[in-house]
């Protein structure tokens, strides 16, 4: 997911989460996205 978002941003696409209400153009938004992505990956590994 992080790779996809990075590729989109490199192409000039503005990524905004409507449900969590953060903008990935800001450093805070990118931080929150990375934290949530890491938590989701951790939860997936726990279920495996």
Secondary structure, 3 states (H helix, E strand, C coil): CHHHHHHHHHCCCCCEECCCCEECCCHHHHHHHHHHHHHHHHHHHHHC
